[in-house]
């Protein structure tokens, strides 16, 4: 009888010890987030833990995204792992946006430029000079219709005699331009050239959608350097300017560098859409000093609709 009692006591002690060990294991696995199904395949989980213990150091294996309830986001060691997260290269975005517009930017030149009377103040148009004409151009323009309609700045051609347009990709192929209309109030002019081939027209955007700190590109021919591209951000989109006695309303201010020869070129958003026409700078020296201005393209749409059939 005594031996039987000793056997029962030993059996119960061993059984309770096993239960205690199992309880400790269950509590431990619960703390590290292992479920009952995962406990059944304990050997596999132990191997995974030894390989990479960090993947089990979270309390919820999945969490539902509040904004997108059908999409799960897995939290792994404090990081978000999601197949929709991608690296974005801003330089590539610049090149894509520029490539959509560059072929629509033309160089404007002439035979002669009459001297211009400088107005008071430091905010001026980047006026062409005879020296600039020698470099191969006096300004820039934008193809707005494949039949040869060009949008540019009035002040570029105001004092020019015999205006010519050089389309992108056709070196020294100067085509005589006809001035279709000018608008001093907006400092715009529309030219037309008879071109034997259709020209690539730019995509016109909506300047009212642009906000302060949006990234923009400026494309033009500063100092006769064809197809120069610069970038910056919008500093203000409602700037009124007084230039040579005329107030230009709600101009776009940017730090994208423009210089002599850039006027008439487009200001472009990151979708490759034209949202402005570059035309003025704030400078005491006559060259770029950190502040540039462009006319919102929406102010040019009425003129374009009227004179481009």
Rosetta silent file (secondary structure, phi, psi, omega in degrees, C-alpha in Angstrom):
SEQUENCE: XXXXXXXXXXXXXXXXXXXXXXXXXXXXXXXXXXXXXXXXXXXXXXXXXXXXXXXXXXXXXXXXXXXXXXXXXXXXXXXXXXXXXXXXXXXXXXXXXXXXXXXXXXXXXXXXXXXXXXXXXXXXXXXXXXXXXXXXXXXXXXXXXXXXXXXXXXXXXXXXXXXXXXXXXXXXXXXXXXXXXXXXXXXXXXXXXXXXXXXXXXXXXXXXXXXXXXXXXXXXXXXXXXXXXXXXXXXXXXXXXXXXXXXXXXXXXXXXXXXXXXXXXXXXXXXXXXXXXXXXXXXXXXXXXXXXXXXXXXXXXXXXXXXXX
SCORE:     score description
SCORE:     0.000 S_00000001
   1 L     0.000  -41.581 -179.947    0.000    0.000    0.000 S_00000001
   2 H   -62.833  -39.282  179.435    2.803    2.370    0.865 S_00000001
   3 H   -65.662  -36.633  179.725    4.456    1.692   -2.494 S_00000001
   4 H   -65.174  -41.594  178.994    1.187    2.468   -4.293 S_00000001
   5 H   -63.798  -40.600  178.332    0.877    5.778   -2.474 S_00000001
   6 H   -63.593  -37.953  179.291    4.467    6.659   -3.368 S_00000001
   7 H   -64.692  -46.073  179.639    3.743    5.833   -7.036 S_00000001
   8 H   -61.805  -42.913 -179.281    0.606    8.012   -7.095 S_00000001
   9 H   -63.312  -43.210  178.896    2.466   10.887   -5.414 S_00000001
  10 H   -64.872  -40.747  179.669    5.354   10.600   -7.887 S_00000001
  11 H   -63.042  -47.866  179.486    2.918   10.393  -10.832 S_00000001
  12 H   -62.750  -39.889  179.337    0.936   13.442   -9.695 S_00000001
  13 H   -62.659  -43.762  177.941    4.151   15.395   -9.068 S_00000001
  14 H   -64.755  -42.163 -179.768    5.406   14.587  -12.546 S_00000001
  15 H   -63.018  -43.846  178.234    2.025   15.382  -14.121 S_00000001
  16 H   -65.107  -34.546  178.045    1.812   18.731  -12.306 S_00000001
  17 H   -65.459  -40.837  178.085    5.374   19.515  -13.341 S_00000001
  18 H   -64.500  -43.385  177.782    4.472   18.855  -16.992 S_00000001
  19 H   -61.340  -40.414  178.927    1.381   21.060  -16.701 S_00000001
  20 H   -62.826  -43.321  179.017    3.475   23.813  -15.139 S_00000001
  21 H   -63.541  -44.417  178.551    6.027   23.607  -17.981 S_00000001
  22 H   -62.206  -39.922  178.158    3.248   23.652  -20.594 S_00000001
  23 H   -62.394  -42.515  178.137    1.634   26.631  -18.878 S_00000001
  24 H   -62.687  -42.032  179.668    4.944   28.502  -18.916 S_00000001
  25 H   -63.635  -42.996 -179.688    5.390   27.685  -22.621 S_00000001
  26 H   -62.412  -44.424  179.138    1.839   28.838  -23.420 S_00000001
  27 H   -62.558  -41.503 -179.584    2.328   32.105  -21.551 S_00000001
  28 H   -64.024  -47.251 -179.737    5.647   32.696  -23.288 S_00000001
  29 H   -63.772  -35.146  177.972    4.243   32.001  -26.756 S_00000001
  30 H   -65.287  -36.493 -179.833    1.260   34.268  -26.017 S_00000001
  31 H   -67.249  -35.819 -178.519    3.616   37.093  -25.088 S_00000001
  32 H   -91.022    0.477  171.637    5.547   36.810  -28.337 S_00000001
  33 L    90.861   18.362  178.904    2.339   36.542  -30.387 S_00000001
  34 L   -86.328  127.528 -177.975    2.327   32.893  -31.451 S_00000001
  35 L   -83.123  174.639  179.298   -1.223   31.576  -32.010 S_00000001
  36 H   -63.255  -39.755  179.362   -2.592   28.076  -31.243 S_00000001
  37 H   -63.488  -36.715  179.516   -2.295   27.062  -34.887 S_00000001
  38 H   -72.095  -28.360  179.040    1.323   28.147  -34.892 S_00000001
  39 H   -69.303  -28.787  179.517    1.931   26.186  -31.671 S_00000001
  40 H   -63.506  -36.986  178.131    0.822   22.978  -33.409 S_00000001
  41 L   -99.892   52.957 -173.110    3.736   23.402  -35.834 S_00000001
  42 H   -59.267  -35.915 -176.925    6.096   24.312  -33.017 S_00000001
  43 H   -65.176  -40.863  179.392    9.172   22.858  -34.649 S_00000001
  44 H   -65.925  -42.574  179.993    8.766   25.043  -37.731 S_00000001
  45 H   -64.352  -38.392  179.383    8.148   28.138  -35.630 S_00000001
  46 H   -62.704  -38.799  178.389   11.190   27.469  -33.472 S_00000001
  47 H   -65.633  -42.123  179.135   13.350   27.330  -36.597 S_00000001
  48 H   -64.120  -40.198  179.714   11.815   30.601  -37.849 S_00000001
  49 H   -62.961  -42.173 -179.936   12.384   32.277  -34.486 S_00000001
  50 H   -65.566  -34.227  179.699   16.030   31.243  -34.475 S_00000001
  51 H   -72.240  -46.431 -176.361   16.457   32.573  -38.019 S_00000001
  52 L  -149.270   85.313 -177.393   14.715   35.923  -37.505 S_00000001
  53 H   -67.582  -19.678 -175.252   13.252   36.572  -34.023 S_00000001
  54 H   -65.982  -25.835 -175.825   12.291   40.166  -34.905 S_00000001
  55 H   -73.058  -10.721  178.361    9.326   39.074  -37.016 S_00000001
  56 H  -105.055    5.212 -177.487    7.545   37.729  -33.900 S_00000001
  57 L   -90.627   54.623  173.099    8.047   40.792  -31.713 S_00000001
  58 L  -146.687  160.994 -173.664    4.576   42.262  -32.276 S_00000001
  59 L   -96.921  -24.728  179.304    1.214   41.628  -30.664 S_00000001
  60 L  -124.450  122.822 -177.599   -1.063   41.720  -33.730 S_00000001
  61 L   -69.707  -28.330  179.206   -0.096   39.855  -36.870 S_00000001
  62 L  -142.906  146.604  176.740   -2.372   42.024  -39.012 S_00000001
  63 E  -132.934  133.732 -178.474   -4.041   45.376  -38.627 S_00000001
  64 E   -79.898  132.876  176.762   -6.797   46.693  -40.862 S_00000001
  65 L   -72.026  126.185 -176.872   -6.170   50.013  -42.547 S_00000001
  66 L   -65.246  -40.421 -177.886   -8.916   52.440  -41.489 S_00000001
  67 L   -74.025  -31.969  179.598   -8.842   54.352  -44.773 S_00000001
  68 L  -129.040   86.809 -172.746   -8.771   51.190  -46.892 S_00000001
  69 L   -62.633  -20.193 -178.863  -10.581   48.393  -44.948 S_00000001
  70 L   -90.992    5.019 -176.448   -9.910   45.777  -47.630 S_00000001
  71 L  -121.289  125.783 -179.069   -6.163   46.259  -47.461 S_00000001
  72 E   -94.230  144.129  174.909   -4.005   44.767  -44.705 S_00000001
  73 E  -121.108  122.623 -178.503   -0.818   46.319  -43.404 S_00000001
  74 E   -94.833  129.154  178.615    1.585   44.045  -41.560 S_00000001
  75 E   -94.989  120.965 -178.817    3.667   45.563  -38.776 S_00000001
  76 E  -126.094  108.943  178.358    7.123   44.073  -38.576 S_00000001
  77 L    51.679   40.761  176.738    9.485   45.307  -35.899 S_00000001
  78 L    84.181    0.026 -178.977    7.950   48.781  -36.030 S_00000001
  79 E  -109.055  156.644  177.082    8.118   49.068  -39.830 S_00000001
  80 E   -99.405  123.929  177.498    5.319   49.030  -42.413 S_00000001
  81 E  -110.298  112.822 -175.938    5.604   46.341  -45.063 S_00000001
  82 L  -146.944  132.318 -177.454    3.267   47.009  -47.986 S_00000001
  83 L   -66.173  -16.640 -178.288    3.568   46.096  -51.703 S_00000001
  84 L   -87.158   -4.405  177.344    2.171   49.513  -52.718 S_00000001
  85 L   -82.235  123.835 -177.613    5.081   51.423  -51.190 S_00000001
  86 L  -132.088  151.639  174.540    7.502   52.441  -53.942 S_00000001
  87 L   -77.132  139.673 -179.700   10.607   54.558  -54.191 S_00000001
  88 L  -121.456  129.848  178.714   10.115   57.805  -56.115 S_00000001
  89 L  -105.543  115.257 -177.678   12.938   59.655  -57.856 S_00000001
  90 H   -66.890  -32.614  179.506   12.232   63.371  -58.259 S_00000001
  91 H   -61.242  -38.409  178.853   14.917   63.728  -60.927 S_00000001
  92 H   -66.656  -37.194  177.905   13.052   61.237  -63.095 S_00000001
  93 H   -63.326  -39.716  177.427    9.850   63.225  -62.591 S_00000001
  94 H   -59.679  -46.268 -175.646   11.667   66.368  -63.763 S_00000001
  95 H   -66.511  -37.403  178.924   12.868   64.666  -66.939 S_00000001
  96 H   -65.757  -45.753 -179.420    9.408   63.285  -67.748 S_00000001
  97 H   -63.133  -43.986 -178.636    7.737   66.667  -67.255 S_00000001
  98 H   -65.923  -39.019 -177.264   10.381   68.493  -69.304 S_00000001
  99 H   -64.563  -25.141 -179.564   10.280   65.969  -72.148 S_00000001
 100 L   -74.946  -17.513 -173.669    6.545   66.605  -72.624 S_00000001
 101 L  -117.803  -27.838 -170.824    7.116   70.322  -73.327 S_00000001
 102 H   -53.177  -40.908 -176.430   10.637   70.797  -74.690 S_00000001
 103 H   -70.391  -12.277  179.539    9.724   70.021  -78.299 S_00000001
 104 H   -95.677   -3.151 -179.026    7.041   72.742  -78.176 S_00000001
 105 E   -93.133  128.509 -177.588    9.471   75.505  -77.123 S_00000001
 106 E  -115.552  161.295  175.930   10.861   77.621  -79.970 S_00000001
 107 E  -100.107  135.743 -179.711   13.608   80.176  -80.289 S_00000001
 108 E  -114.096  131.308  179.196   12.676   83.674  -81.474 S_00000001
 109 E  -137.672  179.857 -177.163   15.146   85.940  -83.250 S_00000001
 110 E  -157.774  175.237  178.029   15.059   88.979  -85.515 S_00000001
 111 E   -84.677  -35.115 -174.355   17.070   91.120  -87.910 S_00000001
 112 E  -153.881  148.045  176.646   17.244   94.229  -85.754 S_00000001
 113 E  -125.132  125.930  176.308   16.272   95.508  -82.287 S_00000001
 114 L   -80.707  147.208  178.652   15.541   99.155  -81.602 S_00000001
 115 L   -59.056  142.030 -179.675   16.786  100.579  -78.278 S_00000001
 116 L  -108.861  144.564  178.640   14.225  100.386  -75.505 S_00000001
 117 L   -85.524  122.120 -179.135   13.617  103.050  -72.869 S_00000001
 118 L   -75.023  136.262  176.793   14.136  101.627  -69.410 S_00000001
 119 L   -89.056  168.599  178.593   11.410  102.279  -66.865 S_00000001
 120 L   -75.528  154.222  176.868   11.900  103.066  -63.208 S_00000001
 121 L   104.201  165.456 -177.551   12.036  100.279  -60.623 S_00000001
 122 L   -98.738   -8.774  176.557   13.816   96.987  -60.185 S_00000001
 123 E   -93.356  112.687 -173.744   11.030   94.753  -61.532 S_00000001
 124 E  -138.029  161.241  168.245   11.550   94.574  -65.282 S_00000001
 125 E   -71.803  149.208  175.471   11.024   92.367  -68.278 S_00000001
 126 L   -82.019   77.583 -171.768   14.137   90.463  -69.272 S_00000001
 127 L   -64.974  143.125  175.177   14.351   92.590  -72.407 S_00000001
 128 L   -72.223  154.082  177.701   16.325   91.427  -75.424 S_00000001
 129 L  -130.441  162.763  175.901   19.391   93.392  -76.472 S_00000001
 130 H   -54.511  -36.878  178.735   21.427   93.521  -79.697 S_00000001
 131 H   -62.713  -36.653  178.867   24.089   91.430  -77.964 S_00000001
 132 H   -67.101  -37.026  178.593   21.500   88.768  -77.243 S_00000001
 133 H   -61.759  -37.620  178.893   20.480   88.704  -80.908 S_00000001
 134 H   -63.393  -32.050  179.755   24.086   87.977  -81.849 S_00000001
 135 L   -72.312  -10.097  175.143   23.984   84.937  -79.510 S_00000001
 136 L   117.703   13.878  178.001   21.210   83.443  -81.636 S_00000001
 137 L   174.495  166.081  176.814   17.905   84.722  -80.333 S_00000001
 138 L  -121.148  -11.307 -179.375   15.978   87.411  -78.495 S_00000001
 139 E  -179.168 -170.241 -177.931   13.474   85.273  -76.653 S_00000001
 140 E  -123.491  165.491  177.067   11.415   82.106  -76.471 S_00000001
 141 E  -149.084  171.450 -175.856    7.976   81.037  -77.593 S_00000001
 142 E  -131.722  128.208  175.997    5.524   78.201  -77.196 S_00000001
 143 E   -72.770  118.499 -179.924    3.729   76.225  -79.896 S_00000001
 144 E  -109.214   -5.777  177.227    0.037   76.326  -79.003 S_00000001
 145 E  -153.477  136.763 -174.916   -1.272   74.866  -82.255 S_00000001
 146 L   -65.384  -13.873  179.756    0.336   72.388  -84.643 S_00000001
 147 L   -81.319    1.958  175.080   -0.513   74.648  -87.610 S_00000001
 148 L   110.220   17.272  177.641    2.231   77.085  -86.563 S_00000001
 149 E   -86.573  130.624 -175.038    0.693   79.348  -83.920 S_00000001
 150 E  -122.001  129.985  173.699    3.226   80.579  -81.374 S_00000001
 151 E   -99.091  131.736  178.911    2.512   82.251  -78.014 S_00000001
 152 E  -149.884 -171.696  179.552    5.212   84.593  -76.724 S_00000001
 153 E   -93.563  141.046  179.941    5.716   87.882  -74.867 S_00000001
 154 H   -63.286  -41.020 -173.984    4.853   91.186  -76.495 S_00000001
 155 H   -65.564  -18.357  178.466    7.924   92.980  -75.140 S_00000001
 156 H   -68.961  -42.559 -173.194   10.179   90.525  -77.009 S_00000001
 157 H  -104.276    1.274 -175.437    8.956   91.519  -80.460 S_00000001
 158 L   -60.743  -39.145 -177.405    7.789   95.094  -79.694 S_00000001
 159 L  -111.519   18.593 -176.428   11.032   96.677  -80.942 S_00000001
 160 E   -98.574  145.924  177.159   12.099   93.906  -83.301 S_00000001
 161 E  -113.476  128.499 -178.240   12.248   94.118  -87.074 S_00000001
 162 E    58.707   87.167 -177.440   11.582   90.977  -89.135 S_00000001
 163 E   -88.703  137.429  179.005   10.802   88.343  -86.512 S_00000001
 164 E  -126.392  154.121  177.504   11.799   84.719  -87.091 S_00000001
 165 E  -122.266  132.875  175.493   11.007   81.465  -85.298 S_00000001
 166 E  -112.367  105.084  179.835   13.360   78.492  -85.035 S_00000001
 167 L   -64.913  158.747  179.448   11.390   75.337  -84.096 S_00000001
 168 L   -63.762  134.516  175.244   12.919   72.754  -81.810 S_00000001
 169 L    85.313    2.638 -179.623   15.198   70.237  -83.515 S_00000001
 170 L  -126.766   81.215 -175.081   15.682   72.217  -86.731 S_00000001
 171 L   -56.514  130.488  175.383   18.942   74.129  -86.364 S_00000001
 172 L    58.767   17.828  175.337   19.077   77.444  -88.188 S_00000001
 173 L   -90.427   77.106 -176.178   15.773   76.731  -89.904 S_00000001
 174 E   -79.951  125.733  179.658   14.468   80.255  -89.449 S_00000001
 175 E  -113.152  128.183 -178.930   10.881   80.729  -90.481 S_00000001
 176 E   -62.732  131.903 -176.869    9.506   84.233  -91.008 S_00000001
 177 E  -105.140  142.183  173.158    6.804   84.970  -88.443 S_00000001
 178 E  -104.020  131.304  179.175    3.643   86.989  -88.882 S_00000001
 179 E   -81.315  111.442 -177.917    2.367   88.875  -85.840 S_00000001
 180 E   -78.876  -43.135  179.378   -1.278   87.836  -85.509 S_00000001
 181 E  -164.201  158.616  174.628   -2.120   89.947  -82.450 S_00000001
 182 E  -134.453  153.196  178.904   -0.589   91.636  -79.405 S_00000001
 183 E  -139.617   99.947 -178.859   -2.005   92.441  -75.982 S_00000001
 184 L   -65.118  -28.456 -177.165   -0.055   94.984  -73.937 S_00000001
 185 L   -63.561  -35.661  178.408   -2.345   94.442  -70.945 S_00000001
 186 L  -108.065   -1.300 -178.876   -1.104   90.880  -70.532 S_00000001
 187 L    59.460   43.628 -179.155    2.221   91.404  -72.370 S_00000001
 188 E  -121.238  155.605  174.241    1.391   88.623  -74.818 S_00000001
 189 E  -145.250  147.579  175.291    1.682   88.188  -78.567 S_00000001
 190 E  -116.927  124.941  178.452    0.618   85.455  -80.947 S_00000001
 191 E  -109.350  162.912  172.334    2.784   84.735  -83.984 S_00000001
 192 E  -139.974  138.559  176.827    2.247   82.388  -86.884 S_00000001
 193 E  -122.175  147.872  174.470    4.715   80.647  -89.122 S_00000001
 194 L   -91.087  102.636 -175.432    4.098   78.672  -92.302 S_00000001
 195 L  -109.354  135.807 -177.604    5.742   75.380  -91.503 S_00000001
 196 L   -72.618   -6.365 -178.762    5.871   72.449  -93.973 S_00000001
 197 L  -135.532  152.974  178.919    5.358   69.969  -91.130 S_00000001
 198 L   -69.139  137.991  179.738    2.998   69.913  -88.113 S_00000001
 199 L   -94.392  145.596  178.544    4.561   71.287  -84.939 S_00000001
 200 L   -73.584  115.377 -178.802    4.173   69.570  -81.554 S_00000001
 201 L   -85.117  144.480  179.782    1.767   71.707  -79.520 S_00000001
 202 L   -74.826  155.434  174.187    2.181   71.992  -75.751 S_00000001
 203 L   -86.473  123.090 -177.967   -0.428   70.744  -73.296 S_00000001
 204 E   -90.030  128.288 -179.177   -2.081   73.707  -71.596 S_00000001
 205 L   -97.180 -162.745  179.783   -2.799   73.271  -67.885 S_00000001
 206 L  -119.503  104.850 -176.577   -4.888   75.116  -65.310 S_00000001
 207 H   -67.888  -20.108  179.272   -2.889   77.762  -63.450 S_00000001
 208 H   -69.220  -17.681 -179.624   -5.664   78.173  -60.867 S_00000001
 209 H   -84.575  -10.443 -177.732   -4.802   74.729  -59.504 S_00000001
 210 L   -77.040  142.832 -178.509   -1.239   75.716  -58.616 S_00000001
 211 L  -124.958  163.420  178.152   -0.419   76.362  -54.967 S_00000001
 212 L   -61.642  134.876 -179.381    2.429   77.949  -53.056 S_00000001
 213 L    83.835    1.888  171.877    5.474   75.630  -52.799 S_00000001
 214 L   -66.516  142.550  179.382    4.452   73.567  -55.861 S_00000001
 215 E   -80.294  138.121  179.581    7.473   72.541  -57.940 S_00000001
 216 E  -137.568  157.857  174.998    7.737   74.062  -61.417 S_00000001
 217 E  -116.822  144.108  174.591   10.124   73.977  -64.373 S_00000001
 218 E  -115.740  126.357 -178.293   11.103   76.922  -66.569 S_00000001
 219 E  -121.585  133.397 -179.518   12.108   76.148  -70.166 S_00000001
 220 E  -174.626 -162.273 -176.935   13.560   78.662  -72.583 S_00000001
 221 L  -126.579   63.206 -178.014   16.591   79.988  -74.430 S_00000001
 222 H   -64.570  132.597  179.378   18.477   82.249  -71.997 S_00000001
 223 H    55.742   28.822  179.624   21.395   84.095  -73.630 S_00000001
 224 H    78.804    4.600  178.615   20.710   82.085  -76.796 S_00000001
 225 L   -83.220   99.695 -171.721   21.311   78.767  -75.017 S_00000001
 226 L   -63.786  139.147  172.248   18.578   76.694  -76.631 S_00000001
 227 L    59.893   46.764  174.043   16.372   74.441  -74.524 S_00000001
 228 E   -85.953  138.418 -178.363   17.688   75.295  -71.078 S_00000001
 229 E  -122.439  128.466  174.963   15.638   73.859  -68.207 S_00000001
 230 E  -127.340  164.032 -179.903   15.619   75.179  -64.633 S_00000001
 231 E  -136.771  159.991  178.784   13.434   74.336  -61.660 S_00000001
 232 E  -170.787 -162.861  177.390   12.111   75.986  -58.531 S_00000001
 233 E  -126.537  161.089  176.772    8.981   76.398  -56.451 S_00000001
 234 E   -79.881  123.530  178.934    6.074   78.816  -56.512 S_00000001
 235 E   -91.618  -31.137  178.127    6.576   81.521  -53.900 S_00000001
 236 E  -158.894  144.297  178.965    3.326   83.355  -54.582 S_00000001
 237 E  -120.719   17.793  179.061    0.511   82.932  -57.097 S_00000001
 238 E  -142.226   47.165 -174.213   -1.309   86.242  -56.636 S_00000001
 239 E   -97.052  123.045  175.990    1.431   88.867  -57.089 S_00000001
 240 E   -91.747  131.886 -176.708    0.528   92.228  -58.697 S_00000001
 241 E  -123.054  139.704  173.006    3.421   93.913  -60.542 S_00000001
 242 E  -106.264  111.981 -179.027    3.883   97.447  -61.840 S_00000001
 243 E  -130.699  118.419  177.280    6.155   97.389  -64.891 S_00000001
 244 L    53.150   43.835  174.556    6.554  100.378  -67.187 S_00000001
 245 L    82.215    0.561  179.688    3.300  101.949  -66.055 S_00000001
 246 E  -116.566  134.402  177.371    1.165   98.807  -66.447 S_00000001
 247 E   -93.501  121.361  177.657   -0.114   96.686  -63.539 S_00000001
 248 E  -100.941  118.828 -170.160    0.024   92.966  -64.257 S_00000001
 249 E   -85.440  140.826  168.924   -2.466   91.155  -62.016 S_00000001
 250 E    51.107   49.591  177.646   -1.975   87.934  -60.058 S_00000001
 251 E   -74.693  155.535  176.374    1.386   86.953  -61.476 S_00000001
 252 E   -90.880  121.361  176.489    3.109   83.726  -60.415 S_00000001
 253 E   -97.501  134.167 -178.354    6.297   84.365  -58.440 S_00000001
 254 E  -144.944  163.145  174.298    8.917   81.628  -58.508 S_00000001
 255 L  -104.133   14.085  173.165   12.608   81.082  -57.842 S_00000001
 256 L   -69.493  120.469 -174.599   13.082   79.104  -61.058 S_00000001
 257 L   -62.973  127.147  168.284   15.930   80.979  -62.790 S_00000001
 258 L  -130.417  150.561 -178.931   15.057   82.868  -65.974 S_00000001
 259 L  -140.664 -174.526  178.823   17.270   85.359  -67.806 S_00000001
 260 L   -55.722  127.145 -176.320   17.402   87.359  -71.014 S_00000001
 261 L   101.785  -17.843  178.392   16.094   85.117  -73.746 S_00000001
 262 L   -81.203  -23.772 -177.819   13.914   83.071  -71.363 S_00000001
 263 L   -55.638  139.157 -177.765   10.923   85.376  -71.759 S_00000001
 264 L    92.209  -14.024  177.326    8.072   83.779  -73.652 S_00000001
 265 L   -79.996  163.306 -174.547    9.074   80.307  -72.526 S_00000001
 266 E   -85.680  148.894  164.522    6.721   78.138  -70.493 S_00000001
 267 E  -100.421  127.397 -165.901    6.460   77.578  -66.774 S_00000001
 268 E  -122.307  139.424  174.196    5.565   73.904  -66.404 S_00000001
 269 L   -86.053  179.691 -173.834    4.039   71.802  -63.631 S_00000001
 270 L   -76.529   -2.743  172.535    5.184   68.278  -62.781 S_00000001
 271 L   -93.538    1.721 -178.587    2.580   66.791  -65.131 S_00000001
 272 L    79.191   23.011  179.380    4.251   68.474  -68.102 S_00000001
 273 L  -104.474  140.582  179.151    1.450   71.028  -68.488 S_00000001
 274 E   -77.089  123.892 -179.830    2.073   74.713  -69.191 S_00000001
 275 E  -121.296    1.917  178.549    0.743   76.819  -66.315 S_00000001
 276 E  -168.165  163.445  175.006    2.521   80.119  -67.035 S_00000001
 277 E  -117.791  118.097 -177.790    4.547   82.224  -69.468 S_00000001
 278 E   -68.040  136.155 -177.687    7.869   83.487  -68.099 S_00000001
 279 E  -154.765  -13.642 -174.143    8.370   87.209  -68.593 S_00000001
 280 E  -147.676  158.272  176.188    9.881   89.243  -65.738 S_00000001
 281 E  -137.457  157.437  171.095   12.523   89.316  -63.015 S_00000001
 282 E  -103.932  112.764 -174.644   13.259   91.414  -59.938 S_00000001
 283 L  -159.842  144.303  174.446   16.850   92.547  -60.266 S_00000001
 284 L   -93.976   -7.105 -176.254   19.070   95.585  -59.873 S_00000001
 285 L  -111.381  -10.692 -178.238   21.599   94.199  -62.360 S_00000001
 286 L    91.924   -3.579  176.479   19.378   93.093  -65.235 S_00000001
 287 L  -123.478  169.490 -174.598   20.071   89.383  -64.676 S_00000001
 288 L   -55.430  132.493 -178.095   18.429   86.767  -62.479 S_00000001
 289 L  -132.313   23.611  174.892   18.661   87.570  -58.785 S_00000001
 290 L   105.319  -10.196 -178.620   16.463   84.884  -57.226 S_00000001
 291 L  -131.511  123.286  179.741   12.985   86.175  -58.064 S_00000001
 292 E  -128.362  160.605 -178.100   11.133   85.517  -61.333 S_00000001
 293 E  -135.137  144.536  177.683    7.575   86.103  -62.524 S_00000001
 294 E  -134.590  145.272  175.879    5.291   84.358  -64.990 S_00000001
 295 E   -79.728  127.995  177.636    1.873   85.237  -66.327 S_00000001
 296 E   -57.269  136.003 -175.221   -0.702   82.557  -65.375 S_00000001
 297 H   -64.213  -25.200  179.420   -1.677   80.633  -68.483 S_00000001
 298 H   -63.868  -26.013  177.301   -5.374   81.063  -67.671 S_00000001
 299 H   -74.850  -16.324 -179.922   -4.976   84.778  -68.455 S_00000001
 300 L   -94.881  -12.739 -173.673   -3.777   83.856  -71.943 S_00000001
 301 H   -65.098  -35.532 -179.951   -6.593   81.433  -72.773 S_00000001
 302 H   -65.572  -42.858  178.345   -9.034   84.125  -73.865 S_00000001
 303 H   -63.882  -41.497  179.842   -6.515   85.583  -76.325 S_00000001
 304 H   -64.564  -42.368 -178.624   -5.676   82.107  -77.606 S_00000001
 305 H   -66.347  -29.674 -176.740   -9.330   81.184  -78.087 S_00000001
 306 H   -79.984  -36.880 -170.978   -9.976   84.381  -80.030 S_00000001
 307 H  -111.957   -1.223  174.460   -7.035   84.317  -82.452 S_00000001
 308 L  -114.916   96.911 -174.259   -6.316   80.598  -82.856 S_00000001
 309 L   -68.749    0.000    0.000   -9.264   79.200  -84.852 S_00000001
